[in-house]
Amino acid sequence: MSKLILLLVLGFLAYLVFKGFQRAAVRRERNADGPLSSERMVACARCGVHLPESEAVEDDGRRFCSEEHRRLGAA
Ligand SMILES: [Zn+2]
C-alpha cells in the first residue's frame, strides 16, 4: 500500500515538473517573438510618453498616447 502512495506522489511530482517546463518554454517563446519585445515604441506627440505602436492613437501622421491627447493635439 505504501508503495502505491509513493508511486502516486512520484507521479504527481513528475507532472508538476512537466508543467513547469511547459510554462518556462511558453514564456521563452513569448519573450522571443512576443509583442512586448518586437513591437516598435512610439512617443506621444503631446506628452512624449512612450507606448507600443499598436496602442497609440494616430492622427494625421502623429501618434498620441490617448484619445484625449489626440483631441488636444501636439504640444
Ligand atoms: Zn500623451
N, CA, C, O and the ligand as a Tripos MOL2 file, in Angstrom:
@<TRIPOS>MOLECULE
protein
  301   299    76     0     0
PROTEIN
NO_CHARGES

@<TRIPOS>ATOM
      1 N           0.8320   -1.2160    0.0000 N.3       1 MET1
      2 CA          0.0000    0.0000    0.0000 C.3       1 MET1
      3 C           0.8580    1.2560    0.0000 C.2       1 MET1
      4 O           0.5810    2.2000   -0.7390 O.2       1 MET1
      5 N           1.9090    1.2690    0.8340 N.am      2 SER2
      6 CA          2.7480    2.4660    0.8930 C.3       2 SER2
      7 C           3.4790    2.6780   -0.4270 C.2       2 SER2
      8 O           3.7890    3.8090   -0.8010 O.2       2 SER2
      9 N           3.7500    1.5780   -1.1300 N.am      3 LYS3
     10 CA          4.4060    1.6990   -2.4350 C.3       3 LYS3
     11 C           3.4930    2.4240   -3.4210 C.2       3 LYS3
     12 O           3.9440    3.2270   -4.2380 O.2       3 LYS3
     13 N           2.2130    2.1250   -3.3250 N.am      4 LEU4
     14 CA          1.2350    2.7620   -4.2150 C.3       4 LEU4
     15 C           1.2030    4.2730   -3.9650 C.2       4 LEU4
     16 O           1.1720    5.0750   -4.8980 O.2       4 LEU4
     17 N           1.2120    4.6380   -2.6780 N.am      5 ILE5
     18 CA          1.2100    6.0680   -2.3310 C.3       5 ILE5
     19 C           2.4730    6.7330   -2.8550 C.2       5 ILE5
     20 O           2.4260    7.8400   -3.3910 O.2       5 ILE5
     21 N           3.6080    6.0480   -2.6970 N.am      6 LEU6
     22 CA          4.8830    6.5840   -3.1780 C.3       6 LEU6
     23 C           4.8170    6.8040   -4.6900 C.2       6 LEU6
     24 O           5.2900    7.8180   -5.2020 O.2       6 LEU6
     25 N           4.2270    5.8400   -5.3920 N.am      7 LEU7
     26 CA          4.0970    5.9600   -6.8450 C.3       7 LEU7
     27 C           3.2270    7.1630   -7.2170 C.2       7 LEU7
     28 O           3.5360    7.9090   -8.1460 O.2       7 LEU7
     29 N           2.1440    7.3290   -6.4790 N.am      8 LEU8
     30 CA          1.2450    8.4590   -6.7410 C.3       8 LEU8
     31 C           1.9650    9.7840   -6.5200 C.2       8 LEU8
     32 O           1.8320   10.7150   -7.3140 O.2       8 LEU8
     33 N           2.7330    9.8580   -5.4250 N.am      9 VAL9
     34 CA          3.4730   11.0860   -5.1170 C.3       9 VAL9
     35 C           4.5030   11.3610   -6.2080 C.2       9 VAL9
     36 O           4.6400   12.4940   -6.6710 O.2       9 VAL9
     37 N           5.2280   10.3160   -6.6180 N.am     10 LEU10
     38 CA          6.2370   10.4860   -7.6720 C.3      10 LEU10
     39 C           5.5870   10.9290   -8.9800 C.2      10 LEU10
     40 O           6.1090   11.7830   -9.6970 O.2      10 LEU10
     41 N           4.4380   10.3280   -9.2680 N.am     11 GLY11
     42 CA          3.7210   10.6940  -10.4880 C.3      11 GLY11
     43 C           3.2930   12.1460  -10.4480 C.2      11 GLY11
     44 O           3.3810   12.8640  -11.4440 O.2      11 GLY11
     45 N           2.8270   12.5660   -9.2820 N.am     12 PHE12
     46 CA          2.3730   13.9500   -9.1200 C.3      12 PHE12
     47 C           3.5480   14.9180   -9.2830 C.2      12 PHE12
     48 O           3.4240   15.9560   -9.9330 O.2      12 PHE12
     49 N           4.6980   14.5630   -8.6790 N.am     13 LEU13
     50 CA          5.8810   15.4150   -8.7810 C.3      13 LEU13
     51 C           6.3480   15.5100  -10.2370 C.2      13 LEU13
     52 O           6.7170   16.5850  -10.7100 O.2      13 LEU13
     53 N           6.3270   14.3780  -10.9370 N.am     14 ALA14
     54 CA          6.7270   14.3730  -12.3390 C.3      14 ALA14
     55 C           5.8030   15.2700  -13.1510 C.2      14 ALA14
     56 O           6.2410   15.9850  -14.0520 O.2      14 ALA14
     57 N           4.5180   15.2180  -12.8160 N.am     15 TYR15
     58 CA          3.5320   16.0450  -13.5020 C.3      15 TYR15
     59 C           3.8350   17.5340  -13.2730 C.2      15 TYR15
     60 O           3.7750   18.3460  -14.1960 O.2      15 TYR15
     61 N           4.1660   17.8710  -12.0020 N.am     16 LEU16
     62 CA          4.4710   19.2680  -11.6830 C.3      16 LEU16
     63 C           5.7110   19.7450  -12.4340 C.2      16 LEU16
     64 O           5.7370   20.8580  -12.9590 O.2      16 LEU16
     65 N           6.7360   18.8990  -12.4830 N.am     17 VAL17
     66 CA          7.9700   19.2640  -13.1880 C.3      17 VAL17
     67 C           7.6630   19.4740  -14.6620 C.2      17 VAL17
     68 O           8.1380   20.4290  -15.2770 O.2      17 VAL17
     69 N           6.8580   18.5670  -15.2250 N.am     18 PHE18
     70 CA          6.4980   18.6650  -16.6450 C.3      18 PHE18
     71 C           5.7610   19.9730  -16.9180 C.2      18 PHE18
     72 O           6.0470   20.6670  -17.8940 O.2      18 PHE18
     73 N           4.8020   20.3040  -16.0400 N.am     19 LYS19
     74 CA          4.0430   21.5460  -16.2130 C.3      19 LYS19
     75 C           4.9640   22.7540  -16.1120 C.2      19 LYS19
     76 O           4.8150   23.7260  -16.8520 O.2      19 LYS19
     77 N           5.9280   22.6850  -15.1790 N.am     20 GLY20
     78 CA          6.8680   23.7810  -15.0040 C.3      20 GLY20
     79 C           7.6940   24.0040  -16.2570 C.2      20 GLY20
     80 O           7.8980   25.1440  -16.6740 O.2      20 GLY20
     81 N           8.1740   22.9140  -16.8660 N.am     21 PHE21
     82 CA          8.9560   23.0180  -18.0950 C.3      21 PHE21
     83 C           8.1170   23.6230  -19.2000 C.2      21 PHE21
     84 O           8.5850   24.4730  -19.9580 O.2      21 PHE21
     85 N           6.8780   23.1800  -19.2870 N.am     22 GLN22
     86 CA          5.9920   23.6770  -20.3350 C.3      22 GLN22
     87 C           5.7960   25.1790  -20.1960 C.2      22 GLN22
     88 O           5.8620   25.9190  -21.1770 O.2      22 GLN22
     89 N           5.5550   25.6220  -18.9580 N.am     23 ARG23
     90 CA          5.3300   27.0400  -18.7250 C.3      23 ARG23
     91 C           6.5810   27.8440  -19.0730 C.2      23 ARG23
     92 O           6.4900   28.9180  -19.6670 O.2      23 ARG23
     93 N           7.7520   27.3190  -18.6980 N.am     24 ALA24
     94 CA          9.0010   28.0150  -18.9980 C.3      24 ALA24
     95 C           9.1930   28.1100  -20.5080 C.2      24 ALA24
     96 O           9.6540   29.1320  -21.0170 O.2      24 ALA24
     97 N           8.8430   27.0550  -21.2140 N.am     25 ALA25
     98 CA          9.0080   27.0530  -22.6660 C.3      25 ALA25
     99 C           8.0930   28.0970  -23.2950 C.2      25 ALA25
    100 O           8.5020   28.8200  -24.2040 O.2      25 ALA25
    101 N           6.8610   28.1760  -22.8140 N.am     26 VAL26
    102 CA          5.9100   29.1530  -23.3460 C.3      26 VAL26
    103 C           6.4240   30.5580  -23.0940 C.2      26 VAL26
    104 O           6.3450   31.4240  -23.9650 O.2      26 VAL26
    105 N           6.9590   30.7820  -21.8760 N.am     27 ARG27
    106 CA          7.4580   32.1000  -21.5400 C.3      27 ARG27
    107 C           8.6240   32.4700  -22.4490 C.2      27 ARG27
    108 O           8.7330   33.6120  -22.8960 O.2      27 ARG27
    109 N           9.5040   31.4890  -22.7230 N.am     28 ARG28
    110 CA         10.6530   31.7570  -23.5740 C.3      28 ARG28
    111 C          10.1840   32.1410  -24.9720 C.2      28 ARG28
    112 O          10.7290   33.0610  -25.5820 O.2      28 ARG28
    113 N           9.1710   31.4360  -25.4800 N.am     29 GLU29
    114 CA          8.6520   31.7300  -26.8110 C.3      29 GLU29
    115 C           8.0940   33.1440  -26.8640 C.2      29 GLU29
    116 O           8.3370   33.8840  -27.8170 O.2      29 GLU29
    117 N           7.3470   33.5090  -25.8390 N.am     30 ARG30
    118 CA          6.7570   34.8490  -25.7870 C.3      30 ARG30
    119 C           7.8460   35.9120  -25.7640 C.2      30 ARG30
    120 O           7.7310   36.9480  -26.4180 O.2      30 ARG30
    121 N           8.9120   35.6440  -24.9980 N.am     31 ASN31
    122 CA          9.9920   36.6160  -24.9360 C.3      31 ASN31
    123 C          10.7000   36.7250  -26.2770 C.2      31 ASN31
    124 O          11.2040   37.7880  -26.6390 O.2      31 ASN31
    125 N          10.7330   35.6150  -27.0130 N.am     32 ALA32
    126 CA         11.4610   35.6030  -28.2820 C.3      32 ALA32
    127 C          10.7500   36.4520  -29.3320 C.2      32 ALA32
    128 O          11.3760   37.2870  -29.9840 O.2      32 ALA32
    129 N           9.4460   36.2400  -29.4970 N.am     33 ASP33
    130 CA          8.7680   36.9880  -30.5520 C.3      33 ASP33
    131 C           7.4100   37.5370  -30.0950 C.2      33 ASP33
    132 O           6.4890   37.6850  -30.8980 O.2      33 ASP33
    133 N           7.3040   37.8300  -28.8200 N.am     34 GLY34
    134 CA          6.0620   38.4000  -28.3140 C.3      34 GLY34
    135 C           5.9540   39.8650  -28.6880 C.2      34 GLY34
    136 O           6.9410   40.4820  -29.0900 O.2      34 GLY34
    137 N           4.7720   40.4210  -28.5590 N.am     35 PRO35
    138 CA          4.5590   41.8180  -28.9180 C.3      35 PRO35
    139 C           5.3730   42.7710  -28.0520 C.2      35 PRO35
    140 O           5.7120   43.8710  -28.4900 O.2      35 PRO35
    141 N           5.6920   42.3560  -26.8160 N.am     36 LEU36
    142 CA          6.4060   43.2480  -25.9140 C.3      36 LEU36
    143 C           7.8280   43.5210  -26.3790 C.2      36 LEU36
    144 O           8.3380   44.6310  -26.2210 O.2      36 LEU36
    145 N           8.4700   42.5020  -26.9540 N.am     37 SER37
    146 CA          9.8740   42.6690  -27.3030 C.3      37 SER37
    147 C          10.0690   43.1350  -28.7380 C.2      37 SER37
    148 O          11.0750   43.7730  -29.0480 O.2      37 SER37
    149 N           9.1170   42.8250  -29.6210 N.am     38 SER38
    150 CA          9.3490   43.1160  -31.0300 C.3      38 SER38
    151 C           8.6040   44.3610  -31.4880 C.2      38 SER38
    152 O           8.9110   44.9160  -32.5430 O.2      38 SER38
    153 N           7.6270   44.8040  -30.7020 N.am     39 GLU39
    154 CA          6.8300   45.9270  -31.1640 C.3      39 GLU39
    155 C           7.5960   47.2450  -31.0570 C.2      39 GLU39
    156 O           8.3450   47.4750  -30.1080 O.2      39 GLU39
    157 N           7.3910   48.0860  -32.0370 N.am     40 ARG40
    158 CA          8.0500   49.3780  -32.0550 C.3      40 ARG40
    159 C           7.3980   50.2990  -31.0250 C.2      40 ARG40
    160 O           6.1780   50.3010  -30.8650 O.2      40 ARG40
    161 N           8.2190   51.0740  -30.3370 N.am     41 MET41
    162 CA          7.7020   52.0440  -29.3800 C.3      41 MET41
    163 C           7.6240   53.3990  -30.0660 C.2      41 MET41
    164 O           8.5140   53.7800  -30.8260 O.2      41 MET41
    165 N           6.5450   54.1170  -29.7830 N.am     42 VAL42
    166 CA          6.4010   55.4520  -30.3510 C.3      42 VAL42
    167 C           6.1850   56.4400  -29.2030 C.2      42 VAL42
    168 O           5.7560   56.0460  -28.1190 O.2      42 VAL42
    169 N           6.4710   57.6890  -29.4310 N.am     43 ALA43
    170 CA          6.3060   58.7200  -28.4080 C.3      43 ALA43
    171 C           5.0420   59.5150  -28.6940 C.2      43 ALA43
    172 O           4.7410   59.8280  -29.8460 O.2      43 ALA43
    173 N           4.3160   59.8330  -27.6540 N.am     44 CYS44
    174 CA          3.1230   60.6590  -27.7880 C.3      44 CYS44
    175 C           3.5480   62.0650  -28.2110 C.2      44 CYS44
    176 O           4.4730   62.6410  -27.6380 O.2      44 CYS44
    177 N           2.8610   62.6120  -29.2250 N.am     45 ALA45
    178 CA          3.2210   63.9440  -29.7250 C.3      45 ALA45
    179 C           2.8440   65.0330  -28.7270 C.2      45 ALA45
    180 O           3.3260   66.1610  -28.8200 O.2      45 ALA45
    181 N           1.9900   64.6950  -27.7840 N.am     46 ARG46
    182 CA          1.5410   65.6920  -26.7930 C.3      46 ARG46
    183 C           2.4340   65.6950  -25.5480 C.2      46 ARG46
    184 O           2.9880   66.7280  -25.1720 O.2      46 ARG46
    185 N           2.5650   64.5230  -24.9160 N.am     47 CYS47
    186 CA          3.2710   64.4790  -23.6350 C.3      47 CYS47
    187 C           4.6010   63.7320  -23.7050 C.2      47 CYS47
    188 O           5.3700   63.7420  -22.7440 O.2      47 CYS47
    189 N           4.8740   63.0840  -24.8430 N.am     48 GLY48
    190 CA          6.1710   62.4490  -25.0180 C.3      48 GLY48
    191 C           6.3070   61.0750  -24.3890 C.2      48 GLY48
    192 O           7.3820   60.4790  -24.4420 O.2      48 GLY48
    193 N           5.2340   60.5580  -23.7920 N.am     49 VAL49
    194 CA          5.3070   59.2390  -23.1800 C.3      49 VAL49
    195 C           5.4540   58.1780  -24.2700 C.2      49 VAL49
    196 O           4.8680   58.3040  -25.3450 O.2      49 VAL49
    197 N           6.2390   57.1320  -23.9910 N.am     50 HIS50
    198 CA          6.4500   56.0730  -24.9760 C.3      50 HIS50
    199 C           5.4460   54.9490  -24.7590 C.2      50 HIS50
    200 O           5.1630   54.5610  -23.6250 O.2      50 HIS50
    201 N           4.9170   54.4340  -25.8600 N.am     51 LEU51
    202 CA          3.9610   53.3360  -25.7790 C.3      51 LEU51
    203 C           4.0740   52.4880  -27.0410 C.2      51 LEU51
    204 O           4.5730   52.9630  -28.0610 O.2      51 LEU51
    205 N           3.6140   51.2270  -26.9840 N.am     52 PRO52
    206 CA          3.6540   50.3670  -28.1740 C.3      52 PRO52
    207 C           2.8500   50.9840  -29.3070 C.2      52 PRO52
    208 O           1.8060   51.5980  -29.0850 O.2      52 PRO52
    209 N           3.3540   50.8120  -30.5250 N.am     53 GLU53
    210 CA          2.7200   51.4270  -31.6910 C.3      53 GLU53
    211 C           1.2450   51.0280  -31.8150 C.2      53 GLU53
    212 O           0.4110   51.8360  -32.2230 O.2      53 GLU53
    213 N           0.9300   49.7660  -31.4570 N.am     54 SER54
    214 CA         -0.4460   49.2890  -31.6240 C.3      54 SER54
    215 C          -1.4060   49.9580  -30.6450 C.2      54 SER54
    216 O          -2.6150   49.9770  -30.8760 O.2      54 SER54
    217 N          -0.8720   50.5080  -29.5510 N.am     55 GLU55
    218 CA         -1.7410   51.1510  -28.5610 C.3      55 GLU55
    219 C          -1.8550   52.6420  -28.7930 C.2      55 GLU55
    220 O          -2.6460   53.3180  -28.1360 O.2      55 GLU55
    221 N          -1.0710   53.1570  -29.7210 N.am     56 ALA56
    222 CA         -1.0710   54.5940  -29.9640 C.3      56 ALA56
    223 C          -2.2920   54.9900  -30.7930 C.2      56 ALA56
    224 O          -2.7840   54.2100  -31.6090 O.2      56 ALA56
    225 N          -2.7630   56.1940  -30.5740 N.am     57 VAL57
    226 CA         -3.8590   56.7540  -31.3530 C.3      57 VAL57
    227 C          -3.2260   57.6230  -32.4300 C.2      57 VAL57
    228 O          -2.5130   58.5790  -32.1270 O.2      57 VAL57
    229 N          -3.4930   57.2820  -33.7000 N.am     58 GLU58
    230 CA         -2.8380   58.0020  -34.7760 C.3      58 GLU58
    231 C          -3.7580   59.0640  -35.3550 C.2      58 GLU58
    232 O          -4.9630   58.8590  -35.4980 O.2      58 GLU58
    233 N          -3.1660   60.1950  -35.6820 N.am     59 ASP59
    234 CA         -3.9360   61.2720  -36.2830 C.3      59 ASP59
    235 C          -3.0070   62.1050  -37.1600 C.2      59 ASP59
    236 O          -2.0630   62.7270  -36.6730 O.2      59 ASP59
    237 N          -3.2890   62.1050  -38.4470 N.am     60 ASP60
    238 CA         -2.5350   62.9490  -39.3790 C.3      60 ASP60
    239 C          -1.0320   62.6720  -39.3040 C.2      60 ASP60
    240 O          -0.2220   63.5970  -39.3720 O.2      60 ASP60
    241 N          -0.6610   61.3870  -39.1640 N.am     61 GLY61
    242 CA          0.7470   61.0170  -39.1430 C.3      61 GLY61
    243 C           1.4100   61.1620  -37.7770 C.2      61 GLY61
    244 O           2.5440   60.7210  -37.5920 O.2      61 GLY61
    245 N           0.7240   61.7660  -36.8310 N.am     62 ARG62
    246 CA          1.2750   61.8920  -35.4860 C.3      62 ARG62
    247 C           0.6300   60.8500  -34.5930 C.2      62 ARG62
    248 O          -0.4780   60.3820  -34.8540 O.2      62 ARG62
    249 N           1.3510   60.4910  -33.5250 N.am     63 ARG63
    250 CA          0.8270   59.4590  -32.6360 C.3      63 ARG63
    251 C           0.6710   60.0110  -31.2230 C.2      63 ARG63
    252 O           1.4950   60.7790  -30.7270 O.2      63 ARG63
    253 N          -0.4130   59.5870  -30.6060 N.am     64 PHE64
    254 CA         -0.7200   60.0600  -29.2530 C.3      64 PHE64
    255 C          -0.9610   58.8810  -28.3250 C.2      64 PHE64
    256 O          -1.2870   57.7810  -28.7710 O.2      64 PHE64
    257 N          -0.7930   59.1260  -27.0100 N.am     65 CYS65
    258 CA         -0.9320   58.0510  -26.0350 C.3      65 CYS65
    259 C          -2.3940   57.7750  -25.7220 C.2      65 CYS65
    260 O          -2.7300   56.6880  -25.2540 O.2      65 CYS65
    261 N          -3.2610   58.7360  -25.9720 N.am     66 SER66
    262 CA         -4.6640   58.5480  -25.6350 C.3      66 SER66
    263 C          -5.5450   59.3890  -26.5550 C.2      66 SER66
    264 O          -5.0750   60.2880  -27.2530 O.2      66 SER66
    265 N          -6.8190   59.0720  -26.5320 N.am     67 GLU67
    266 CA         -7.7840   59.8140  -27.3360 C.3      67 GLU67
    267 C          -7.8250   61.2780  -26.9080 C.2      67 GLU67
    268 O          -8.0060   62.1710  -27.7360 O.2      67 GLU67
    269 N          -7.6560   61.5140  -25.6130 N.am     68 GLU68
    270 CA         -7.6890   62.8750  -25.0950 C.3      68 GLU68
    271 C          -6.5250   63.6970  -25.6520 C.2      68 GLU68
    272 O          -6.7050   64.8440  -26.0630 O.2      68 GLU68
    273 N          -5.3430   63.1050  -25.6610 N.am     69 HIS69
    274 CA         -4.1780   63.8360  -26.1700 C.3      69 HIS69
    275 C          -4.2900   64.0390  -27.6660 C.2      69 HIS69
    276 O          -3.7840   65.0290  -28.1950 O.2      69 HIS69
    277 N          -4.9550   63.1060  -28.3680 N.am     70 ARG70
    278 CA         -5.1770   63.2950  -29.8080 C.3      70 ARG70
    279 C          -6.0760   64.5200  -30.0260 C.2      70 ARG70
    280 O          -5.8650   65.3120  -30.9440 O.2      70 ARG70
    281 N          -7.0730   64.6460  -29.1610 N.am     71 ARG71
    282 CA         -8.0080   65.7600  -29.2590 C.3      71 ARG71
    283 C          -7.2780   67.0840  -28.9570 C.2      71 ARG71
    284 O          -7.5230   68.1000  -29.6080 O.2      71 ARG71
    285 N          -6.3880   67.0540  -27.9680 N.am     72 LEU72
    286 CA         -5.6650   68.2660  -27.5820 C.3      72 LEU72
    287 C          -4.6260   68.6490  -28.6390 C.2      72 LEU72
    288 O          -4.2620   69.8190  -28.7620 O.2      72 LEU72
    289 N          -4.1510   67.6590  -29.4010 N.am     73 GLY73
    290 CA         -3.1790   67.9370  -30.4440 C.3      73 GLY73
    291 C          -1.7650   67.9760  -29.9070 C.2      73 GLY73
    292 O          -1.5330   67.8510  -28.7050 O.2      73 GLY73
    293 N          -0.8100   68.1560  -30.8350 N.am     74 ALA74
    294 CA          0.6050   68.1620  -30.4430 C.3      74 ALA74
    295 C           0.9180   69.3810  -29.6010 C.2      74 ALA74
    296 O           0.3250   70.4450  -29.7790 O.2      74 ALA74
    297 N           1.8530   69.2160  -28.6860 N.am     75 ALA75
    298 CA          2.2180   70.3260  -27.8050 C.3      75 ALA75
    299 C           3.0040   71.3860  -28.5760 C.2      75 ALA75
    300 O           3.4000   72.4000  -28.0020 O.2      75 ALA75
    301 ZN          0.1630   61.8190  -24.2710 Zn       76 ZN76
@<TRIPOS>BOND
     1     1     2 1
     2     2     3 1
     3     3     4 2
     4     3     5 am
     5     5     6 1
     6     6     7 1
     7     7     8 2
     8     7     9 am
     9     9    10 1
    10    10    11 1
    11    11    12 2
    12    11    13 am
    13    13    14 1
    14    14    15 1
    15    15    16 2
    16    15    17 am
    17    17    18 1
    18    18    19 1
    19    19    20 2
    20    19    21 am
    21    21    22 1
    22    22    23 1
    23    23    24 2
    24    23    25 am
    25    25    26 1
    26    26    27 1
    27    27    28 2
    28    27    29 am
    29    29    30 1
    30    30    31 1
    31    31    32 2
    32    31    33 am
    33    33    34 1
    34    34    35 1
    35    35    36 2
    36    35    37 am
    37    37    38 1
    38    38    39 1
    39    39    40 2
    40    39    41 am
    41    41    42 1
    42    42    43 1
    43    43    44 2
    44    43    45 am
    45    45    46 1
    46    46    47 1
    47    47    48 2
    48    47    49 am
    49    49    50 1
    50    50    51 1
    51    51    52 2
    52    51    53 am
    53    53    54 1
    54    54    55 1
    55    55    56 2
    56    55    57 am
    57    57    58 1
    58    58    59 1
    59    59    60 2
    60    59    61 am
    61    61    62 1
    62    62    63 1
    63    63    64 2
    64    63    65 am
    65    65    66 1
    66    66    67 1
    67    67    68 2
    68    67    69 am
    69    69    70 1
    70    70    71 1
    71    71    72 2
    72    71    73 am
    73    73    74 1
    74    74    75 1
    75    75    76 2
    76    75    77 am
    77    77    78 1
    78    78    79 1
    79    79    80 2
    80    79    81 am
    81    81    82 1
    82    82    83 1
    83    83    84 2
    84    83    85 am
    85    85    86 1
    86    86    87 1
    87    87    88 2
    88    87    89 am
    89    89    90 1
    90    90    91 1
    91    91    92 2
    92    91    93 am
    93    93    94 1
    94    94    95 1
    95    95    96 2
    96    95    97 am
    97    97    98 1
    98    98    99 1
    99    99   100 2
   100    99   101 am
   101   101   102 1
   102   102   103 1
   103   103   104 2
   104   103   105 am
   105   105   106 1
   106   106   107 1
   107   107   108 2
   108   107   109 am
   109   109   110 1
   110   110   111 1
   111   111   112 2
   112   111   113 am
   113   113   114 1
   114   114   115 1
   115   115   116 2
   116   115   117 am
   117   117   118 1
   118   118   119 1
   119   119   120 2
   120   119   121 am
   121   121   122 1
   122   122   123 1
   123   123   124 2
   124   123   125 am
   125   125   126 1
   126   126   127 1
   127   127   128 2
   128   127   129 am
   129   129   130 1
   130   130   131 1
   131   131   132 2
   132   131   133 am
   133   133   134 1
   134   134   135 1
   135   135   136 2
   136   135   137 am
   137   137   138 1
   138   138   139 1
   139   139   140 2
   140   139   141 am
   141   141   142 1
   142   142   143 1
   143   143   144 2
   144   143   145 am
   145   145   146 1
   146   146   147 1
   147   147   148 2
   148   147   149 am
   149   149   150 1
   150   150   151 1
   151   151   152 2
   152   151   153 am
   153   153   154 1
   154   154   155 1
   155   155   156 2
   156   155   157 am
   157   157   158 1
   158   158   159 1
   159   159   160 2
   160   159   161 am
   161   161   162 1
   162   162   163 1
   163   163   164 2
   164   163   165 am
   165   165   166 1
   166   166   167 1
   167   167   168 2
   168   167   169 am
   169   169   170 1
   170   170   171 1
   171   171   172 2
   172   171   173 am
   173   173   174 1
   174   174   175 1
   175   175   176 2
   176   175   177 am
   177   177   178 1
   178   178   179 1
   179   179   180 2
   180   179   181 am
   181   181   182 1
   182   182   183 1
   183   183   184 2
   184   183   185 am
   185   185   186 1
   186   186   187 1
   187   187   188 2
   188   187   189 am
   189   189   190 1
   190   190   191 1
   191   191   192 2
   192   191   193 am
   193   193   194 1
   194   194   195 1
   195   195   196 2
   196   195   197 am
   197   197   198 1
   198   198   199 1
   199   199   200 2
   200   199   201 am
   201   201   202 1
   202   202   203 1
   203   203   204 2
   204   203   205 am
   205   205   206 1
   206   206   207 1
   207   207   208 2
   208   207   209 am
   209   209   210 1
   210   210   211 1
   211   211   212 2
   212   211   213 am
   213   213   214 1
   214   214   215 1
   215   215   216 2
   216   215   217 am
   217   217   218 1
   218   218   219 1
   219   219   220 2
   220   219   221 am
   221   221   222 1
   222   222   223 1
   223   223   224 2
   224   223   225 am
   225   225   226 1
   226   226   227 1
   227   227   228 2
   228   227   229 am
   229   229   230 1
   230   230   231 1
   231   231   232 2
   232   231   233 am
   233   233   234 1
   234   234   235 1
   235   235   236 2
   236   235   237 am
   237   237   238 1
   238   238   239 1
   239   239   240 2
   240   239   241 am
   241   241   242 1
   242   242   243 1
   243   243   244 2
   244   243   245 am
   245   245   246 1
   246   246   247 1
   247   247   248 2
   248   247   249 am
   249   249   250 1
   250   250   251 1
   251   251   252 2
   252   251   253 am
   253   253   254 1
   254   254   255 1
   255   255   256 2
   256   255   257 am
   257   257   258 1
   258   258   259 1
   259   259   260 2
   260   259   261 am
   261   261   262 1
   262   262   263 1
   263   263   264 2
   264   263   265 am
   265   265   266 1
   266   266   267 1
   267   267   268 2
   268   267   269 am
   269   269   270 1
   270   270   271 1
   271   271   272 2
   272   271   273 am
   273   273   274 1
   274   274   275 1
   275   275   276 2
   276   275   277 am
   277   277   278 1
   278   278   279 1
   279   279   280 2
   280   279   281 am
   281   281   282 1
   282   282   283 1
   283   283   284 2
   284   283   285 am
   285   285   286 1
   286   286   287 1
   287   287   288 2
   288   287   289 am
   289   289   290 1
   290   290   291 1
   291   291   292 2
   292   291   293 am
   293   293   294 1
   294   294   295 1
   295   295   296 2
   296   295   297 am
   297   297   298 1
   298   298   299 1
   299   299   300 2
@<TRIPOS>SUBSTRUCTURE
     1 MET1         2 RESIDUE 1 A MET
     2 SER2         6 RESIDUE 1 A SER
     3 LYS3        10 RESIDUE 1 A LYS
     4 LEU4        14 RESIDUE 1 A LEU
     5 ILE5        18 RESIDUE 1 A ILE
     6 LEU6        22 RESIDUE 1 A LEU
     7 LEU7        26 RESIDUE 1 A LEU
     8 LEU8        30 RESIDUE 1 A LEU
     9 VAL9        34 RESIDUE 1 A VAL
    10 LEU10       38 RESIDUE 1 A LEU
    11 GLY11       42 RESIDUE 1 A GLY
    12 PHE12       46 RESIDUE 1 A PHE
    13 LEU13       50 RESIDUE 1 A LEU
    14 ALA14       54 RESIDUE 1 A ALA
    15 TYR15       58 RESIDUE 1 A TYR
    16 LEU16       62 RESIDUE 1 A LEU
    17 VAL17       66 RESIDUE 1 A VAL
    18 PHE18       70 RESIDUE 1 A PHE
    19 LYS19       74 RESIDUE 1 A LYS
    20 GLY20       78 RESIDUE 1 A GLY
    21 PHE21       82 RESIDUE 1 A PHE
    22 GLN22       86 RESIDUE 1 A GLN
    23 ARG23       90 RESIDUE 1 A ARG
    24 ALA24       94 RESIDUE 1 A ALA
    25 ALA25       98 RESIDUE 1 A ALA
    26 VAL26      102 RESIDUE 1 A VAL
    27 ARG27      106 RESIDUE 1 A ARG
    28 ARG28      110 RESIDUE 1 A ARG
    29 GLU29      114 RESIDUE 1 A GLU
    30 ARG30      118 RESIDUE 1 A ARG
    31 ASN31      122 RESIDUE 1 A ASN
    32 ALA32      126 RESIDUE 1 A ALA
    33 ASP33      130 RESIDUE 1 A ASP
    34 GLY34      134 RESIDUE 1 A GLY
    35 PRO35      138 RESIDUE 1 A PRO
    36 LEU36      142 RESIDUE 1 A LEU
    37 SER37      146 RESIDUE 1 A SER
    38 SER38      150 RESIDUE 1 A SER
    39 GLU39      154 RESIDUE 1 A GLU
    40 ARG40      158 RESIDUE 1 A ARG
    41 MET41      162 RESIDUE 1 A MET
    42 VAL42      166 RESIDUE 1 A VAL
    43 ALA43      170 RESIDUE 1 A ALA
    44 CYS44      174 RESIDUE 1 A CYS
    45 ALA45      178 RESIDUE 1 A ALA
    46 ARG46      182 RESIDUE 1 A ARG
    47 CYS47      186 RESIDUE 1 A CYS
    48 GLY48      190 RESIDUE 1 A GLY
    49 VAL49      194 RESIDUE 1 A VAL
    50 HIS50      198 RESIDUE 1 A HIS
    51 LEU51      202 RESIDUE 1 A LEU
    52 PRO52      206 RESIDUE 1 A PRO
    53 GLU53      210 RESIDUE 1 A GLU
    54 SER54      214 RESIDUE 1 A SER
    55 GLU55      218 RESIDUE 1 A GLU
    56 ALA56      222 RESIDUE 1 A ALA
    57 VAL57      226 RESIDUE 1 A VAL
    58 GLU58      230 RESIDUE 1 A GLU
    59 ASP59      234 RESIDUE 1 A ASP
    60 ASP60      238 RESIDUE 1 A ASP
    61 GLY61      242 RESIDUE 1 A GLY
    62 ARG62      246 RESIDUE 1 A ARG
    63 ARG63      250 RESIDUE 1 A ARG
    64 PHE64      254 RESIDUE 1 A PHE
    65 CYS65      258 RESIDUE 1 A CYS
    66 SER66      262 RESIDUE 1 A SER
    67 GLU67      266 RESIDUE 1 A GLU
    68 GLU68      270 RESIDUE 1 A GLU
    69 HIS69      274 RESIDUE 1 A HIS
    70 ARG70      278 RESIDUE 1 A ARG
    71 ARG71      282 RESIDUE 1 A ARG
    72 LEU72      286 RESIDUE 1 A LEU
    73 GLY73      290 RESIDUE 1 A GLY
    74 ALA74      294 RESIDUE 1 A ALA
    75 ALA75      298 RESIDUE 1 A ALA
    76 ZN76       301 GROUP 0 **** ****
